[in-house]
Amino acid sequence: EALHMATALLPRLPVRHPGNAPVIGTNTVAAMTSGVFWGYIGLIEGLVTRIKAERNEKMTVVATGGLAPLFAKATTVIEHIDPDLTLRGLLQIHERNPV
């Protein structure tokens, strides 16, 4: 979204797996698709690796949100998928703090 909004000519693209395309795209759309997808995977893997090293304890990595299944298929650091975890957590907070 930011690439599209901040530039005049770059297209708006959905986040999706680039398939068997090379990591370095051969055209604008392929490069953007690959860069965004593999950039997120690198972010996820990097954060999980750093957090595990810092905490030095056993933990389970749960991906949440609408893109969780997409990213979980492309990395081994995500152990479980719960797309609605955040929403259920917000509901519990609301139920514990009625207005």
N, C-alpha and C positions, 0 to 999 in steps of 0.2 A: 504494500500500500504506500509506504513512504517513498519508494523509488518512483512510483507513478505520480504521486502528489507533488513532489519536489522538482520534477522535470517535465518538460513540455512534450517530449516524444516517446518516453518509455511507457509500454503498455501496463495496464493493471492485470496481474496474473494471480490465480489462486495458488496457495501453497499445495504442492503435490510432489510425489516421488518422481524424479526425472527418468525413471526406468533404466534402461541399459545405456543411456547416453553418457558420453564421457563427462567427467567432473568439470572440465573446462569446455564450456559450450562452444559450438561452432557458429552460432548466430545469437542475436540479442535475447530472444525468448529462451533459448536453451541455456544460455549463460545465466540469465536471471533465475530461471527455475532451479537449475543446479546449485547456484550460489546460495539462494535462500534456503533450500532444503538441506544441503550438506552443511551450511553454516549453522542451522539450528541443531543438527545432529552433533556437530563439533561442540557447540555450546552446552548441550545436555551432557555429553560424555565428559567434557572438561569439568563442569560443575560437580557432577557426581564423583568423579575421581578425586577432586580437591576436597570435597566435603568428607568423603570416606577417609582420606588420609589425615585430615584435620581432627576428625572425631575419633578415629581409631576404634570403632565399635561396629558390631554387626547391625546392619540396617537393611530395610527393604525399600526399593525405589518404586514408587507408584506414580504413574503418569495420569494426569487428569485433564479434562477439557476435550473439546471436539476434535483436536488434531492428535490426541494421545495414541489412538490405534495406528495412525500413519507413521508416527515417529517410532513407536515401539517395534514395528516390523523391521526397522532399519538399524537398530542398535541392540546390543546385548545387555546394556546397563539397566534398562527398564525391565522390572520383574513382573509387575502387575499393571493392569489398565483399569481405571475407574473414572469414566468420563464425567460422572456426576458428583464426585467427591466434594468439590468446592461448594456446589449448590446445596448438598445435604448438610454440610458444615454450617453454611449461612442459615439454613432452616433451623438447625439446632440452636444456634445463637439467638435467633428470633424467638423460638419457643421458650427459651430460658429467660428472656428479657422482654416480657410482653409490654406493650405500650399502654 
